[in-house]
């Protein structure tokens, strides 16, 4: 019987499960203030990943407009924070 480190076993499990995007969304939420700043983080209601698309939900109209202009920067920063190119598209809701 082979031995696994617990971290390796968890990574293998997450890669094969449907929980992977949920875990990544939580990782993004944890560093969202550092990535985007306090003001944007304060008014962001929800962050979700579905099929390599990052969904950002906010009820503030001017913030939605600002985030639309920053899509490329958001993709770059989030992918750097995750350490891999996961996010291909951003949708502002």
C-alpha positions in Angstrom: 0.0 0.0 0.0 1.4 3.4 -1.0 1.6 6.4 1.4 0.1 9.8 0.7 0.7 13.0 2.5 -2.6 14.5 3.7 -2.1 17.6 1.6 -1.6 15.5 -1.6 -4.6 13.4 -0.8 -6.8 16.5 -0.3 -5.5 18.0 -3.6 -6.3 14.8 -5.5 -9.7 14.6 -3.9 -10.5 18.3 -4.8 -9.3 17.9 -8.4 -11.8 15.0 -8.9 -14.7 16.5 -7.0 -17.2 19.2 -7.7 -16.0 21.1 -4.6 -12.9 22.5 -6.4 -14.6 25.8 -7.6 -16.2 26.4 -4.2 -12.8 26.1 -2.5 -11.2 28.4 -5.1 -14.0 31.0 -4.5 -13.3 30.9 -0.8 -9.6 31.4 -1.5 -10.4 34.4 -3.6 -12.7 35.8 -1.0 -9.9 35.5 1.6 -7.6 37.7 -0.5 -10.2 39.9 -2.3 -9.4 42.9 -0.1 -5.7 42.7 -0.9 -6.4 42.1 -4.7 -9.0 44.9 -5.2 -8.8 47.2 -2.2 -11.0 47.8 0.8 -13.7 49.8 -0.9 -14.4 47.3 -3.7 -14.2 44.4 -1.2 -16.7 46.2 1.1 -19.4 46.5 -1.6 -18.8 43.1 -3.2 -21.8 40.9 -2.2 -20.8 37.5 -3.6 -17.9 35.8 -5.5 -18.6 32.5 -7.3 -16.7 30.4 -9.9 -18.5 28.4 -12.5 -16.6 26.8 -15.4 -13.6 29.1 -15.3 -15.8 32.1 -15.1 -15.6 34.4 -12.0 -19.0 35.9 -11.1 -18.9 39.0 -9.0 -22.1 40.3 -7.5 -22.7 43.8 -6.2 -25.7 46.0 -5.8 -23.8 49.3 -6.3 -24.2 50.6 -9.9 -21.1 52.7 -10.1 -19.0 49.8 -8.8 -20.4 47.5 -11.5 -19.4 50.0 -14.1 -15.9 50.3 -12.6 -15.4 46.5 -12.4 -16.4 46.2 -16.1 -13.4 48.3 -17.1 -11.1 46.2 -14.8 -12.0 42.7 -16.1 -8.6 42.0 -17.5 -6.8 43.2 -14.4 -9.2 41.1 -12.2 -8.4 38.0 -14.2 -4.7 38.6 -13.9 -4.7 39.3 -10.2 -7.0 36.4 -9.3 -5.0 33.9 -11.4 -1.8 35.1 -9.7 -3.3 34.7 -6.3 -4.5 31.1 -7.1 -1.1 30.3 -8.7 -2.7 28.9 -11.9 -4.7 30.2 -14.8 -8.2 29.2 -13.6 -10.2 32.3 -14.5 -10.8 33.0 -18.2 -13.8 35.3 -17.9 -15.4 37.7 -15.4 -19.1 38.5 -15.2 -20.3 41.4 -13.1 -23.9 41.0 -11.8 
